[in-house]
Amino acid sequence: MSVKSTANRLEKFLHMVGVLPSHGGKGLGFQVSLAALRQMKREGFTQSVLETDDFRIPAIVTYLKLNFQPEIIHDN
């Protein structure tokens, strides 16, 4: 996790969540992300953000299960 300052608030940034391929499909990414988000809440943060690529479908599914709302951004 890292802290990101934006406008008038501080947000926590969920960053670089990964699982070894041999352990994929077991819900570990979800559990690690959930633990990180709970820690953010205990620290008083009410907002968290993350970024991912559109081809990382398992990650996107996990983030949707964690109630993140997608914001589609195109760099080009």
N, C-alpha and C positions, 0 to 999 in steps of 0.2 A: 504494500500500500504506500501511497505517497500523498502528501497534502498539496492541493492545488488552490491557489488564491484566484478568485474571480470576482470582479466588480466589488460588491460589499460583503462577501461571505467566503468562508473557507469550505471547500469540498474535499472529500477523500476520493482518491482515484484508485480503483481496483485495477491492478496492473500485473501482467505476465502470469496468469494462472495456467498451469499445464499439468498433464498427467502422462506418464510413460505409456506408450502404446500398449504394452503388455498388461496395463491396469485400466485401460479404457473401457467405457461402458459400465462401470461399477458405481457411478454417481460420485466419484471422488472430487471432481472439479466443482460440482454443486456444493458438496460439504465444505470444501476449503473456502469457496467463495462466500457461503453462508456464514462461516465462522469469522471471516474477515469483515463482513458487513455488520455482524453483531458486535464486533469489537469497535467498529466505527461508531455505532449507536451508543455504546457504553462511554465512549469518549466525547459524546455530545454532538456529533455530526448528524445532520438531518438529511444531507444530500450526498450521493455518491455518483460518480461517473465512470465510464469505461469506454474503450474503443476496441473494435475488432474489425477484421476483414469480412466481406460478404461471403467468402468461400469457406469460412470456418463454421460450418453448419452445427456441429455438436456444441460449440461454444455459444452460438446464438440461441440454440434451444435451451441451454442452461441459463443464460441471462434472462430469457423470457420467463422461465420458471421462477426466477428470482424477482419477477415483476419489474425488470428494467423495461423502459419504453424506447423503442428504436427511433433514432433520428437519422435518416439517410442523408449522407453527405457525399458529394462527388468532388474529388480534387480537380478534375479537368472540366 
